[in-house]
Amino acid sequence: MNVYEAINARRTIRDFADRPVDMSIIEKIIDAGLKAPTNDHMRSWEFVVVSRDKRTELLNTLPKTYSKVEVGEWLDTWSEDSVQRDMYLDGVPKQYTMLHNAGCLILPFYHEDEPLLEPKSLSSLNNFASIWCCIENILLAAAAEGIFGVTRIPMDNEIQHIQKVVGHPNDYVMPCYIALGYPAKDATRPVQKEVLARDRIRVDAW
């Protein structure tokens, strides 16, 4: 699969088959992540692969259920786009199960010397931006292996709990969970919002 095929194949999946991802494939996917560009050339990234046995403890601060009625009422306050609404209506109730049931759960970490939410300048976000290049490489490499998934940014109440369970150093930050796996036969595949490059390109000025 070439890079354009992998980009077109990549999809957000939250419903996984009961099938683990082999560690050799996980290493291959993370190795692709480590080829991403990084602001300081050091690739100060670390990864924790969470076993099924450890996930219940790791995820016990996440809400287990959201009803579609609750999600619909929340969406009514800010979204009228049908594609966007369908994605949230499917995704929000699965925030726990998609992480717990994934064939592979990866926690990526990057080194950070100053508080992420108190940047002194735009360049203070370089480390944060770089890890997301790494994460995108991981998602594309996974798609090339027939593996799909989803990312989830942790809420404030999860961050300290994650450090307690995983024991990562204070100067490393986890920007998201990466849940990957083989799609279940009945996996929902949200419709992507279609945007054409020619409609977003401007030359010389806005």
N, C-alpha and C positions, 0 to 999 in steps of 0.2 A: 504494500500500500504506500503510494507516494504521499508527500506532505499535503497536497490538495485533497486527496482522497480521505486522509485522516481527518482533516478539518471538516470536510463535508459529512463524514461519518459520525463525528463526535456528537453525542446527545446527552442531555441530563436524564438520568434514570434514578428512580428512588425505590423501585421494586426489584429485588434481587432473587435469583435462584439460590437454592441451598447448596452452593458449590464454592469452596474456598479458591482463592487465587494462589497458585504455587509461588513459593518464595523466590524461585529463580526468575519468574516473570515480574514480581514486585521489584527485585533488584534491577532488572532491565529497564523497567518504567522509571524508577527513581534515577537511574544512571542518565536517562534522557533528560530528566529534570535538571541534573547537575551540569548539563551542557548549555543551559540558558545563560544569557548575558547577566553580569552582575556589576554593580556600580564600582566596587573596590577591587575587583578581580580575584577576591579571596574565596568566594562561594562558601561563606560561613553559615552553611545550612546543615541542619541535622534532622533526622526523621525517626519517629517512634511508630512502629507497626504494632497495633493493639490486637491482641488475641481475642477470640470470642469469650474466653473465660474472664478476661479483665474488663470487658466492655460494660457489663452491668454496673460495676463500681464506678467506672469513668463517667458514665452517662447518667448517673442517678440524680443530677441536678436539672436535667432536661424535663420539660413537661411531657407526659406520656401521651396525652390526647388533646386534640383541638377539634371541635365539631365544625363541620362545613358551614353551619349556621353562624357560629361565632366569626369564622373567617370572612364570610359574606358580609356580615355587619361591619366588620373592620374595613373591608374593601370599599364598602359604600361611602366611606368618609373621604376617599381619595382617588379611587380608580374607576374609570368608565370603559377602559379598553378591554374588549372581550378576551383577547389572547392573553393579556397580562392577568386578568382575573382567573381564567381557567388554570393558568400555571400555579397561582397562589392557592386556589381552592384544592388542587391536587397535592401541592407540595407541603403546605404548612401543617396539615394533620399528620404528615409522615416524618416530622423532624426527628423523632426518636427512633422509629423503626428503620429508617433508611441508614442510620449510623450503626444501629445494633445488628442489623441483618446483612450488612454488606459482606461480600466475599473477602474484602480487605479494607481495613480502616487505618489510614496513615495520618499521623500528626506531624506536619512540617514545622520546623522552627528556624528562625533566623536570628542572628546576633544584633542586638540593639543597645547602643550606649546611652541614649537619652529617652525619656518617656515618649512613646509613640503619639499620644494624644496631646502633647505639649511641644509641637515642633517650633524651632526657632526660625526656620525658613523653609521654603519648599524643598530645598536640597536635603533637609533633615529627613525627608521621607524616602531617600534613595534606597535604603535597605529594605523597607517595606515594599517599594515598587519592584525591586529585584526578585524577591521571593515569589511574587505573583507571576513573573516571567517563568520561573521554575515550575510553578504549579500548572501553568498552561501547557508547558512541555509534557508534564506528567499526564495530563488529561488527553493530549493528542497521542502520546505513545500508547496509552491504555486503549484508545479507540483503534489504533492500528493492530492491537492484539485481540479485538473483539470484546473488550472490557469497557464498561461505561460507568458513570457515576455522577456524583454531585459534591459540591463544596458547601460548607456551612460555617459562617463566622460565629464564634462563641459569644454568648451574652456575658455581661459583666459578672453575673453571679457564678458563671462557669469557670472563669479564668483562674481564680485561686484554687478551686477544687481540682482543676486539671494539673496544676503544679504540685499539689499535695499527692495526687495519685501517681503522677509520672516522675516527679522529682527533678524537673528540669532546672538549670541554673537561672538565677534572677535576671541575667542579662540576655536571655533568649526569650523570644516571643513566638507564640503560635497564632498565625493569622487566620487559620481555618482548619476544620476537619476535612479530610478527603476520603469520601466513601466510594469505593470502587467494587465492581463485581460483574458477573454475567447476568444479563437481564432475565427476570422471570418471564415465563411464557406469556403471561397476561400483563406485563409491565406497561404502565402508562408512559407514552412518549409525547410529552407536551409539544404542541405546535410552536415552532419558533416564529418570532416576529420577523417578517421578511423586509429587509432593507437592502437597497441596491447601492453600490458604491457611487455610481454616477449621480445619485440623488444627494450625496453627502460631500462630494468633492467641490471645493472652490479653488480658483487659481488667483494668486496674488493678493486677493482681498476677500473678505467675507461676503 
